[in-house]
């Protein structure tokens, strides 16, 4: 399943920014190489998220969608949604590493499973539960909202990347100017929200994010 991983993935924030704006930014960023999209939208119903996901796939069938799943009444419904959309993966919200194992049991291990961690220790636990990759956040001060966690910083990212057994993505406050230092820290890539969805030219921003990983194996997903 690692072939679906890419050095750049976008986490949708359509509830805040509006569906049309997010769709337009994804279509533009696709021209710059974006292929991996995490459908987040925690406040949306499964039906609304499915409609949004299908709209994306109608426009860009080559996208690799990852459905965000959190503890709660719609956990299994979102797992099922991933199957209906033909999504290669799901992403588990932070604070519930045990959900990684539960998702594995429900899906039979057929889906890529990511996990949102806020420390190297939590990330290590997620990998131990069977996660295929983790996002570590916030590495920097988030651009999109007030965070509940202090920024980890580039040195802690590098330490985590050196210790953890699988791909680590930097999330939180990430901009294209920081991507080279994130690559140098050993990260598999970056997860972005505001930097792409509010960019004037998402295609060029996507290319800038990809540049430090150009030619690497991670860039072939």
Buried (B, 14 or more C-beta within 10 A) or exposed (E): BBEBBBBBBBBBBBBBBEBEBBBBBBBBBBEBBBBBBBBBBEEBEBEBBBEBBEEBBEEBEEBBBBBBBBEEEBBBBBBBBBEEBEBBBBBBBBEBBEBBBBBBEBBEEEBBBBBBBBBBEBBBBBBEBBBBBBBBBBBBEBBBEEBEEEBBEBEBBBBBBEEBEBBBBBBBBBBBEBBEBBBEBBBBBBBBBBBBBBBEBBBBBBBBBBBBBEEEEBBEB
